[in-house]
Amino acid sequence: MGFTARANRQGIRTGSIVVAAAAAVAGTVWGVAALVGPGHGTAAQPPHENVSRRTGTPEDGAKGGDAQGTAGAPQSGIPEDIAHASESGGDAVNITIDDGPDPQWTPKVLAVLKKHDVKATFCMIGPQAKAHPDLVKRVVAAGHRLCDHTTDHDTGMGKKPVAYQERQILDAKKMIEDAAGGGAKVEYYRAPGGAFTPDSRRIAAANGMRPLGWNVDTKDFGKPGAAAIVKAVKSEIGNGPTVLFHDGGGNRAQTVEALDQVLAWLKDQGRPTGFPVRTAPDGS
């Protein structure tokens, strides 16, 4: 994930452009949306996907395509569609942590997770993992899972060539796995700012990583205060089970405080925590 965005969606009705679009792109009509914000979000233009900033998911009616195509099951057996559901099912909640590892804040986040006996998914920036292999090893040793969040957190990568997207994804995967050592695997891929494309999803799935969205954006990156972060979780948890926090990209003191409160609240609500689905063909 990454930095705060404000969705500025521009709906373009396809009825008036079907003929021209069909001739230009062999019968495919693209949905267009813009996600704009200071450092977080991306403009998702054809032939890329219209992505919801709220859920990190391609929106209905905006199923993008690409010259390479995405037909057929990935060789890895991992679905290309974006996961949200929890492996634990029911009322389980997925805690996801983005933009680290960070030498100051990742240990504090790990301490809070340990206090509440909760496992999380850490979406790491490749060079950050390479610079702090001890933290990556601590994350793995504590039983948490790893997620690829690219090398540069380029929220505009969805508009760039497929080869660039592939480097961003696969270079980061290697950095994270090398830092983790011991045969640890990166099991998910989260596009910066939710800027998934059919190509990036295909590349991730073919390399064993389930594309991972979110349902609750705590907006903790903007440091709105711990109370506001907690309120966001409580008010948006009805959207779905995957919650987005950050341990990198700046001072995360509010996140640490809010995470502690959120995990205590989830326990009081009788809601367990789990990991996002990886291989289930439905419920994502």
C-alpha positions as protocol buffer text, in pm:
chain_id: "A"
residue {
  index: 1
  type: MET
  ca { x: 0 y: 0 z: 0 }
}
residue {
  index: 2
  type: GLY
  ca { x: 147 y: 335 z: 71 }
}
residue {
  index: 3
  type: PHE
  ca { x: 61 y: 695 z: 88 }
}
residue {
  index: 4
  type: THR
  ca { x: -276 y: 875 z: 141 }
}
residue {
  index: 5
  type: ALA
  ca { x: -491 y: 918 z: -171 }
}
residue {
  index: 6
  type: ARG
  ca { x: -819 y: 1083 z: -252 }
}
residue {
  index: 7
  type: ALA
  ca { x: -1025 y: 902 z: -510 }
}
residue {
  index: 8
  type: ASN
  ca { x: -1132 y: 1127 z: -797 }
}
residue {
  index: 9
  type: ARG
  ca { x: -1321 y: 890 z: -1018 }
}
residue {
  index: 10
  type: GLN
  ca { x: -1423 y: 999 z: -1367 }
}
residue {
  index: 11
  type: GLY
  ca { x: -1693 y: 771 z: -1508 }
}
residue {
  index: 12
  type: ILE
  ca { x: -1684 y: 756 z: -1884 }
}
residue {
  index: 13
  type: ARG
  ca { x: -1989 y: 593 z: -2035 }
}
residue {
  index: 14
  type: THR
  ca { x: -1882 y: 329 z: -2282 }
}
residue {
  index: 15
  type: GLY
  ca { x: -2192 y: 347 z: -2498 }
}
residue {
  index: 16
  type: SER
  ca { x: -2063 y: 639 z: -2703 }
}
residue {
  index: 17
  type: ILE
  ca { x: -1720 y: 496 z: -2764 }
}
residue {
  index: 18
  type: VAL
  ca { x: -1787 y: 127 z: -2824 }
}
residue {
  index: 19
  type: VAL
  ca { x: -1732 y: 135 z: -3200 }
}
residue {
  index: 20
  type: ALA
  ca { x: -1406 y: 326 z: -3186 }
}
residue {
  index: 21
  type: ALA
  ca { x: -1279 y: 133 z: -2890 }
}
residue {
  index: 22
  type: ALA
  ca { x: -1361 y: -199 z: -3053 }
}
residue {
  index: 23
  type: ALA
  ca { x: -1158 y: -112 z: -3356 }
}
residue {
  index: 24
  type: ALA
  ca { x: -869 y: 14 z: -3149 }
}
residue {
  index: 25
  type: VAL
  ca { x: -841 y: -265 z: -2898 }
}
residue {
  index: 26
  type: ALA
  ca { x: -1002 y: -565 z: -3065 }
}
residue {
  index: 27
  type: GLY
  ca { x: -1338 y: -542 z: -2899 }
}
residue {
  index: 28
  type: THR
  ca { x: -1236 y: -443 z: -2546 }
}
residue {
  index: 29
  type: VAL
  ca { x: -1385 y: -135 z: -2382 }
}
residue {
  index: 30
  type: TRP
  ca { x: -1189 y: 15 z: -2099 }
}
residue {
  index: 31
  type: GLY
  ca { x: -1315 y: 180 z: -1784 }
}
residue {
  index: 32
  type: VAL
  ca { x: -1121 y: 487 z: -1680 }
}
residue {
  index: 33
  type: ALA
  ca { x: -1059 y: 615 z: -1330 }
}
residue {
  index: 34
  type: ALA
  ca { x: -809 y: 846 z: -1165 }
}
residue {
  index: 35
  type: LEU
  ca { x: -678 y: 808 z: -814 }
}
residue {
  index: 36
  type: VAL
  ca { x: -492 y: 1115 z: -705 }
}
residue {
  index: 37
  type: GLY
  ca { x: -314 y: 1222 z: -392 }
}
residue {
  index: 38
  type: PRO
  ca { x: 16 y: 1337 z: -251 }
}
residue {
  index: 39
  type: GLY
  ca { x: 250 y: 1043 z: -302 }
}
residue {
  index: 40
  type: HIS
  ca { x: -16 y: 774 z: -263 }
}
residue {
  index: 41
  type: GLY
  ca { x: -232 y: 652 z: -544 }
}
residue {
  index: 42
  type: THR
  ca { x: -202 y: 641 z: -918 }
}
residue {
  index: 43
  type: ALA
  ca { x: -385 y: 739 z: -1232 }
}
residue {
  index: 44
  type: ALA
  ca { x: -511 y: 410 z: -1371 }
}
residue {
  index: 45
  type: GLN
  ca { x: -565 y: 465 z: -1743 }
}
residue {
  index: 46
  type: PRO
  ca { x: -644 y: 212 z: -2016 }
}
residue {
  index: 47
  type: PRO
  ca { x: -532 y: -55 z: -2064 }
}
residue {
  index: 48
  type: HIS
  ca { x: -497 y: -75 z: -1688 }
}
residue {
  index: 49
  type: GLU
  ca { x: -755 y: -144 z: -1422 }
}
residue {
  index: 50
  type: ASN
  ca { x: -988 y: 100 z: -1252 }
}
residue {
  index: 51
  type: VAL
  ca { x: -884 y: 50 z: -890 }
}
residue {
  index: 52
  type: SER
  ca { x: -1086 y: 134 z: -583 }
}
residue {
  index: 53
  type: ARG
  ca { x: -871 y: 322 z: -331 }
}
residue {
  index: 54
  type: ARG
  ca { x: -1100 y: 192 z: -57 }
}
residue {
  index: 55
  type: THR
  ca { x: -1046 y: -178 z: -127 }
}
residue {
  index: 56
  type: GLY
  ca { x: -738 y: -207 z: -347 }
}
residue {
  index: 57
  type: THR
  ca { x: -953 y: -394 z: -600 }
}
residue {
  index: 58
  type: PRO
  ca { x: -1046 y: -343 z: -966 }
}
residue {
  index: 59
  type: GLU
  ca { x: -1393 y: -195 z: -965 }
}
residue {
  index: 60
  type: ASP
  ca { x: -1691 y: -349 z: -1143 }
}
residue {
  index: 61
  type: GLY
  ca { x: -1703 y: -269 z: -1513 }
}
residue {
  index: 62
  type: ALA
  ca { x: -1330 y: -192 z: -1531 }
}
residue {
  index: 63
  type: LYS
  ca { x: -1170 y: -525 z: -1601 }
}
residue {
  index: 64
  type: GLY
  ca { x: -856 y: -423 z: -1780 }
}
residue {
  index: 65
  type: GLY
  ca { x: -668 y: -626 z: -2039 }
}
residue {
  index: 66
  type: ASP
  ca { x: -324 y: -627 z: -2191 }
}
residue {
  index: 67
  type: ALA
  ca { x: -130 y: -732 z: -2497 }
}
residue {
  index: 68
  type: GLN
  ca { x: -1 y: -1038 z: -2318 }
}
residue {
  index: 69
  type: GLY
  ca { x: -345 y: -1150 z: -2197 }
}
residue {
  index: 70
  type: THR
  ca { x: -432 y: -1315 z: -1868 }
}
residue {
  index: 71
  type: ALA
  ca { x: -632 y: -1614 z: -1984 }
}
residue {
  index: 72
  type: GLY
  ca { x: -557 y: -1954 z: -1838 }
}
residue {
  index: 73
  type: ALA
  ca { x: -459 y: -2069 z: -1492 }
}
residue {
  index: 74
  type: PRO
  ca { x: -117 y: -1958 z: -1365 }
}
residue {
  index: 75
  type: GLN
  ca { x: 144 y: -2231 z: -1355 }
}
residue {
  index: 76
  type: SER
  ca { x: 182 y: -2188 z: -979 }
}
residue {
  index: 77
  type: GLY
  ca { x: -183 y: -2268 z: -910 }
}
residue {
  index: 78
  type: ILE
  ca { x: -224 y: -1932 z: -734 }
}
residue {
  index: 79
  type: PRO
  ca { x: -531 y: -1735 z: -853 }
}
residue {
  index: 80
  type: GLU
  ca { x: -475 y: -1402 z: -1027 }
}
residue {
  index: 81
  type: ASP
  ca { x: -777 y: -1233 z: -872 }
}
residue {
  index: 82
  type: ILE
  ca { x: -728 y: -1005 z: -574 }
}
residue {
  index: 83
  type: ALA
  ca { x: -771 y: -1166 z: -233 }
}
residue {
  index: 84
  type: HIS
  ca { x: -957 y: -1011 z: 59 }
}
residue {
  index: 85
  type: ALA
  ca { x: -1109 y: -1303 z: 249 }
}
residue {
  index: 86
  type: SER
  ca { x: -946 y: -1473 z: 545 }
}
residue {
  index: 87
  type: GLU
  ca { x: -825 y: -1832 z: 547 }
}
residue {
  index: 88
  type: SER
  ca { x: -987 y: -1863 z: 889 }
}
residue {
  index: 89
  type: GLY
  ca { x: -1328 y: -1771 z: 749 }
}
residue {
  index: 90
  type: GLY
  ca { x: -1619 y: -1652 z: 958 }
}
residue {
  index: 91
  type: ASP
  ca { x: -1550 y: -1328 z: 1141 }
}
residue {
  index: 92
  type: ALA
  ca { x: -1171 y: -1354 z: 1115 }
}
residue {
  index: 93
  type: VAL
  ca { x: -978 y: -1035 z: 1040 }
}
residue {
  index: 94
  type: ASN
  ca { x: -656 y: -1009 z: 840 }
}
residue {
  index: 95
  type: ILE
  ca { x: -401 y: -761 z: 978 }
}
residue {
  index: 96
  type: THR
  ca { x: -165 y: -635 z: 707 }
}
residue {
  index: 97
  type: ILE
  ca { x: 136 y: -407 z: 762 }
}
residue {
  index: 98
  type: ASP
  ca { x: 290 y: -207 z: 474 }
}
residue {
  index: 99
  type: ASP
  ca { x: 607 y: -24 z: 371 }
}
residue {
  index: 100
  type: GLY
  ca { x: 864 y: -172 z: 610 }
}
residue {
  index: 101
  type: PRO
  ca { x: 1061 y: -317 z: 754 }
}
residue {
  index: 102
  type: ASP
  ca { x: 1171 y: -17 z: 958 }
}
residue {
  index: 103
  type: PRO
  ca { x: 1433 y: -45 z: 1234 }
}
residue {
  index: 104
  type: GLN
  ca { x: 1238 y: 180 z: 1470 }
}
residue {
  index: 105
  type: TRP
  ca { x: 876 y: 84 z: 1410 }
}
residue {
  index: 106
  type: THR
  ca { x: 873 y: -278 z: 1294 }
}
residue {
  index: 107
  type: PRO
  ca { x: 999 y: -405 z: 1633 }
}
residue {
  index: 108
  type: LYS
  ca { x: 725 y: -206 z: 1808 }
}
residue {
  index: 109
  type: VAL
  ca { x: 460 y: -347 z: 1576 }
}
residue {
  index: 110
  type: LEU
  ca { x: 595 y: -696 z: 1634 }
}
residue {
  index: 111
  type: ALA
  ca { x: 576 y: -641 z: 2010 }
}
residue {
  index: 112
  type: VAL
  ca { x: 209 y: -538 z: 1989 }
}
residue {
  index: 113
  type: LEU
  ca { x: 126 y: -839 z: 1772 }
}
residue {
  index: 114
  type: LYS
  ca { x: 302 y: -1069 z: 2019 }
}
residue {
  index: 115
  type: LYS
  ca { x: 119 y: -911 z: 2313 }
}
residue {
  index: 116
  type: HIS
  ca { x: -214 y: -1003 z: 2154 }
}
residue {
  index: 117
  type: ASP
  ca { x: -95 y: -1333 z: 2004 }
}
residue {
  index: 118
  type: VAL
  ca { x: -186 y: -1214 z: 1654 }
}
residue {
  index: 119
  type: LYS
  ca { x: -22 y: -1306 z: 1324 }
}
residue {
  index: 120
  type: ALA
  ca { x: -1 y: -1052 z: 1043 }
}
residue {
  index: 121
  type: THR
  ca { x: 105 y: -1019 z: 683 }
}
residue {
  index: 122
  type: PHE
  ca { x: 397 y: -781 z: 626 }
}
residue {
  index: 123
  type: CYS
  ca { x: 403 y: -616 z: 282 }
}
residue {
  index: 124
  type: MET
  ca { x: 769 y: -517 z: 246 }
}
residue {
  index: 125
  type: ILE
  ca { x: 959 y: -284 z: 17 }
}
residue {
  index: 126
  type: GLY
  ca { x: 1245 y: -478 z: -143 }
}
residue {
  index: 127
  type: PRO
  ca { x: 1536 y: -245 z: -59 }
}
residue {
  index: 128
  type: GLN
  ca { x: 1405 y: -202 z: 297 }
}
residue {
  index: 129
  type: ALA
  ca { x: 1413 y: -579 z: 341 }
}
residue {
  index: 130
  type: LYS
  ca { x: 1762 y: -596 z: 192 }
}
residue {
  index: 131
  type: ALA
  ca { x: 1884 y: -324 z: 431 }
}
residue {
  index: 132
  type: HIS
  ca { x: 1729 y: -488 z: 738 }
}
residue {
  index: 133
  type: PRO
  ca { x: 1750 y: -866 z: 698 }
}
residue {
  index: 134
  type: ASP
  ca { x: 1746 y: -910 z: 1076 }
}
residue {
  index: 135
  type: LEU
  ca { x: 1396 y: -764 z: 1088 }
}
residue {
  index: 136
  type: VAL
  ca { x: 1274 y: -981 z: 802 }
}
residue {
  index: 137
  type: LYS
  ca { x: 1404 y: -1286 z: 987 }
}
residue {
  index: 138
  type: ARG
  ca { x: 1227 y: -1170 z: 1306 }
}
residue {
  index: 139
  type: VAL
  ca { x: 900 y: -1135 z: 1117 }
}
residue {
  index: 140
  type: VAL
  ca { x: 930 y: -1487 z: 976 }
}
residue {
  index: 141
  type: ALA
  ca { x: 1047 y: -1639 z: 1305 }
}
residue {
  index: 142
  type: ALA
  ca { x: 741 y: -1495 z: 1480 }
}
residue {
  index: 143
  type: GLY
  ca { x: 514 y: -1680 z: 1239 }
}
residue {
  index: 144
  type: HIS
  ca { x: 401 y: -1387 z: 1026 }
}
residue {
  index: 145
  type: ARG
  ca { x: 377 y: -1400 z: 647 }
}
residue {
  index: 146
  type: LEU
  ca { x: 560 y: -1202 z: 380 }
}
residue {
  index: 147
  type: CYS
  ca { x: 416 y: -991 z: 100 }
}
residue {
  index: 148
  type: ASP
  ca { x: 593 y: -821 z: -193 }
}
residue {
  index: 149
  type: HIS
  ca { x: 528 y: -445 z: -210 }
}
residue {
  index: 150
  type: THR
  ca { x: 774 y: -381 z: -499 }
}
residue {
  index: 151
  type: THR
  ca { x: 1117 y: -222 z: -500 }
}
residue {
  index: 152
  type: ASP
  ca { x: 1028 y: 147 z: -530 }
}
residue {
  index: 153
  type: HIS
  ca { x: 664 y: 182 z: -422 }
}
residue {
  index: 154
  type: ASP
  ca { x: 592 y: 344 z: -756 }
}
residue {
  index: 155
  type: THR
  ca { x: 219 y: 417 z: -749 }
}
residue {
  index: 156
  type: GLY
  ca { x: 236 y: 498 z: -1120 }
}
residue {
  index: 157
  type: MET
  ca { x: 385 y: 163 z: -1222 }
}
residue {
  index: 158
  type: GLY
  ca { x: 50 y: 49 z: -1360 }
}
residue {
  index: 159
  type: LYS
  ca { x: 98 y: 288 z: -1653 }
}
residue {
  index: 160
  type: LYS
  ca { x: 449 y: 167 z: -1728 }
}
residue {
  index: 161
  type: PRO
  ca { x: 573 y: -117 z: -1950 }
}
residue {
  index: 162
  type: VAL
  ca { x: 517 y: -476 z: -1849 }
}
residue {
  index: 163
  type: ALA
  ca { x: 892 y: -535 z: -1825 }
}
residue {
  index: 164
  type: TYR
  ca { x: 915 y: -255 z: -1568 }
}
residue {
  index: 165
  type: GLN
  ca { x: 629 y: -397 z: -1363 }
}
residue {
  index: 166
  type: GLU
  ca { x: 794 y: -739 z: -1372 }
}
residue {
  index: 167
  type: ARG
  ca { x: 1125 y: -601 z: -1244 }
}
residue {
  index: 168
  type: GLN
  ca { x: 953 y: -411 z: -965 }
}
residue {
  index: 169
  type: ILE
  ca { x: 773 y: -725 z: -851 }
}
residue {
  index: 170
  type: LEU
  ca { x: 1032 y: -996 z: -900 }
}
residue {
  index: 171
  type: ASP
  ca { x: 1336 y: -797 z: -785 }
}
residue {
  index: 172
  type: ALA
  ca { x: 1155 y: -715 z: -461 }
}
residue {
  index: 173
  type: LYS
  ca { x: 1051 y: -1076 z: -414 }
}
residue {
  index: 174
  type: LYS
  ca { x: 1412 y: -1189 z: -441 }
}
residue {
  index: 175
  type: MET
  ca { x: 1535 y: -920 z: -201 }
}
residue {
  index: 176
  type: ILE
  ca { x: 1276 y: -1015 z: 60 }
}
residue {
  index: 177
  type: GLU
  ca { x: 1336 y: -1389 z: 32 }
}
residue {
  index: 178
  type: ASP
  ca { x: 1714 y: -1346 z: 36 }
}
residue {
  index: 179
  type: ALA
  ca { x: 1681 y: -1132 z: 350 }
}
residue {
  index: 180
  type: ALA
  ca { x: 1451 y: -1386 z: 515 }
}
residue {
  index: 181
  type: GLY
  ca { x: 1675 y: -1682 z: 435 }
}
residue {
  index: 182
  type: GLY
  ca { x: 1593 y: -2036 z: 542 }
}
residue {
  index: 183
  type: GLY
  ca { x: 1375 y: -2101 z: 241 }
}
residue {
  index: 184
  type: ALA
  ca { x: 1109 y: -1852 z: 348 }
}
residue {
  index: 185
  type: LYS
  ca { x: 871 y: -1756 z: 67 }
}
residue {
  index: 186
  type: VAL
  ca { x: 687 y: -1439 z: -22 }
}
residue {
  index: 187
  type: GLU
  ca { x: 324 y: -1548 z: -43 }
}
residue {
  index: 188
  type: TYR
  ca { x: 141 y: -1232 z: -154 }
}
residue {
  index: 189
  type: TYR
  ca { x: 180 y: -927 z: -379 }
}
residue {
  index: 190
  type: ARG
  ca { x: 29 y: -587 z: -301 }
}
residue {
  index: 191
  type: ALA
  ca { x: 49 y: -318 z: -567 }
}
residue {
  index: 192
  type: PRO
  ca { x: 159 y: 29 z: -449 }
}
residue {
  index: 193
  type: GLY
  ca { x: -151 y: 241 z: -399 }
}
residue {
  index: 194
  type: GLY
  ca { x: -360 y: -53 z: -516 }
}
residue {
  index: 195
  type: ALA
  ca { x: -242 y: 4 z: -875 }
}
residue {
  index: 196
  type: PHE
  ca { x: -295 y: -353 z: -991 }
}
residue {
  index: 197
  type: THR
  ca { x: -299 y: -437 z: -1361 }
}
residue {
  index: 198
  type: PRO
  ca { x: -385 y: -763 z: -1536 }
}
residue {
  index: 199
  type: ASP
  ca { x: -14 y: -802 z: -1608 }
}
residue {
  index: 200
  type: SER
  ca { x: 104 y: -740 z: -1251 }
}
residue {
  index: 201
  type: ARG
  ca { x: -153 y: -984 z: -1116 }
}
residue {
  index: 202
  type: ARG
  ca { x: -50 y: -1245 z: -1372 }
}
residue {
  index: 203
  type: ILE
  ca { x: 320 y: -1199 z: -1292 }
}
residue {
  index: 204
  type: ALA
  ca { x: 259 y: -1227 z: -919 }
}
residue {
  index: 205
  type: ALA
  ca { x: 39 y: -1536 z: -943 }
}
residue {
  index: 206
  type: ALA
  ca { x: 276 y: -1712 z: -1183 }
}
residue {
  index: 207
  type: ASN
  ca { x: 548 y: -1663 z: -921 }
}
residue {
  index: 208
  type: GLY
  ca { x: 347 y: -1799 z: -631 }
}
residue {
  index: 209
  type: MET
  ca { x: 213 y: -1471 z: -490 }
}
residue {
  index: 210
  type: ARG
  ca { x: -159 y: -1406 z: -448 }
}
residue {
  index: 211
  type: PRO
  ca { x: -253 y: -1046 z: -529 }
}
residue {
  index: 212
  type: LEU
  ca { x: -365 y: -890 z: -201 }
}
residue {
  index: 213
  type: GLY
  ca { x: -609 y: -603 z: -159 }
}
residue {
  index: 214
  type: TRP
  ca { x: -763 y: -449 z: 151 }
}
residue {
  index: 215
  type: ASN
  ca { x: -1108 y: -361 z: 281 }
}
residue {
  index: 216
  type: VAL
  ca { x: -1028 y: -119 z: 563 }
}
residue {
  index: 217
  type: ASP
  ca { x: -789 y: 169 z: 496 }
}
residue {
  index: 218
  type: THR
  ca { x: -702 y: 306 z: 838 }
}
residue {
  index: 219
  type: LYS
  ca { x: -536 y: 608 z: 677 }
}
residue {
  index: 220
  type: ASP
  ca { x: -271 y: 577 z: 944 }
}
residue {
  index: 221
  type: PHE
  ca { x: -9 y: 693 z: 696 }
}
residue {
  index: 222
  type: GLY
  ca { x: -145 y: 1046 z: 725 }
}
residue {
  index: 223
  type: LYS
  ca { x: -107 y: 1036 z: 1106 }
}
residue {
  index: 224
  type: PRO
  ca { x: -465 y: 1146 z: 1186 }
}
residue {
  index: 225
  type: GLY
  ca { x: -427 y: 1041 z: 1551 }
}
residue {
  index: 226
  type: ALA
  ca { x: -463 y: 702 z: 1715 }
}
residue {
  index: 227
  type: ALA
  ca { x: -830 y: 762 z: 1795 }
}
residue {
  index: 228
  type: ALA
  ca { x: -910 y: 834 z: 1429 }
}
residue {
  index: 229
  type: ILE
  ca { x: -725 y: 521 z: 1318 }
}
residue {
  index: 230
  type: VAL
  ca { x: -921 y: 306 z: 1563 }
}
residue {
  index: 231
  type: LYS
  ca { x: -1246 y: 472 z: 1459 }
}
residue {
  index: 232
  type: ALA
  ca { x: -1172 y: 394 z: 1093 }
}
residue {
  index: 233
  type: VAL
  ca { x: -1134 y: 26 z: 1172 }
}
residue {
  index: 234
  type: LYS
  ca { x: -1453 y: 9 z: 1377 }
}
residue {
  index: 235
  type: SER
  ca { x: -1658 y: 198 z: 1117 }
}
residue {
  index: 236
  type: GLU
  ca { x: -1522 y: 18 z: 809 }
}
residue {
  index: 237
  type: ILE
  ca { x: -1474 y: -340 z: 928 }
}
residue {
  index: 238
  type: GLY
  ca { x: -1812 y: -419 z: 777 }
}
residue {
  index: 239
  type: ASN
  ca { x: -1654 y: -370 z: 435 }
}
residue {
  index: 240
  type: GLY
  ca { x: -1451 y: -688 z: 473 }
}
residue {
  index: 241
  type: PRO
  ca { x: -1181 y: -856 z: 679 }
}
residue {
  index: 242
  type: THR
  ca { x: -849 y: -717 z: 551 }
}
residue {
  index: 243
  type: VAL
  ca { x: -717 y: -414 z: 741 }
}
residue {
  index: 244
  type: LEU
  ca { x: -431 y: -194 z: 625 }
}
residue {
  index: 245
  type: PHE
  ca { x: -169 y: -49 z: 863 }
}
residue {
  index: 246
  type: HIS
  ca { x: 191 y: 75 z: 808 }
}
residue {
  index: 247
  type: ASP
  ca { x: 521 y: 16 z: 983 }
}
residue {
  index: 248
  type: GLY
  ca { x: 730 y: 219 z: 737 }
}
residue {
  index: 249
  type: GLY
  ca { x: 736 y: 555 z: 564 }
}
residue {
  index: 250
  type: GLY
  ca { x: 768 y: 779 z: 867 }
}
residue {
  index: 251
  type: ASN
  ca { x: 675 y: 811 z: 1233 }
}
residue {
  index: 252
  type: ARG
  ca { x: 437 y: 525 z: 1310 }
}
residue {
  index: 253
  type: ALA
  ca { x: 380 y: 596 z: 1681 }
}
residue {
  index: 254
  type: GLN
  ca { x: 9 y: 651 z: 1620 }
}
residue {
  index: 255
  type: THR
  ca { x: -14 y: 323 z: 1431 }
}
residue {
  index: 256
  type: VAL
  ca { x: 148 y: 130 z: 1716 }
}
residue {
  index: 257
  type: GLU
  ca { x: -90 y: 282 z: 1970 }
}
residue {
  index: 258
  type: ALA
  ca { x: -395 y: 230 z: 1748 }
}
residue {
  index: 259
  type: LEU
  ca { x: -299 y: -127 z: 1658 }
}
residue {
  index: 260
  type: ASP
  ca { x: -281 y: -214 z: 2027 }
}
residue {
  index: 261
  type: GLN
  ca { x: -632 y: -77 z: 2080 }
}
residue {
  index: 262
  type: VAL
  ca { x: -774 y: -239 z: 1768 }
}
residue {
  index: 263
  type: LEU
  ca { x: -644 y: -583 z: 1858 }
}
residue {
  index: 264
  type: ALA
  ca { x: -787 y: -551 z: 2209 }
}
residue {
  index: 265
  type: TRP
  ca { x: -1122 y: -444 z: 2061 }
}
residue {
  index: 266
  type: LEU
  ca { x: -1126 y: -736 z: 1816 }
}
residue {
  index: 267
  type: LYS
  ca { x: -1068 y: -974 z: 2106 }
}
residue {
  index: 268
  type: ASP
  ca { x: -1353 y: -815 z: 2300 }
}
residue {
  index: 269
  type: GLN
  ca { x: -1572 y: -859 z: 1993 }
}
residue {
  index: 270
  type: GLY
  ca { x: -1482 y: -1227 z: 1975 }
}
residue {
  index: 271
  type: ARG
  ca { x: -1325 y: -1183 z: 1633 }
}
residue {
  index: 272
  type: PRO
  ca { x: -1019 y: -1397 z: 1560 }
}
residue {
  index: 273
  type: THR
  ca { x: -740 y: -1297 z: 1325 }
}
residue {
  index: 274
  type: GLY
  ca { x: -592 y: -1490 z: 1035 }
}
residue {
  index: 275
  type: PHE
  ca { x: -411 y: -1473 z: 704 }
}
residue {
  index: 276
  type: PRO
  ca { x: -557 y: -1374 z: 365 }
}
residue {
  index: 277
  type: VAL
  ca { x: -662 y: -1659 z: 138 }
}
residue {
  index: 278
  type: ARG
  ca { x: -402 y: -1774 z: -113 }
}
residue {
  index: 279
  type: THR
  ca { x: -541 y: -2060 z: -317 }
}
residue {
  index: 280
  type: ALA
  ca { x: -919 y: -2069 z: -261 }
}
residue {
  index: 281
  type: PRO
  ca { x: -1094 y: -2005 z: -594 }
}
residue {
  index: 282
  type: ASP
  ca { x: -1388 y: -1833 z: -424 }
}
residue {
  index: 283
  type: GLY
  ca { x: -1458 y: -1614 z: -123 }
}
residue {
  index: 284
  type: SER
  ca { x: -1186 y: -1368 z: -223 }
}
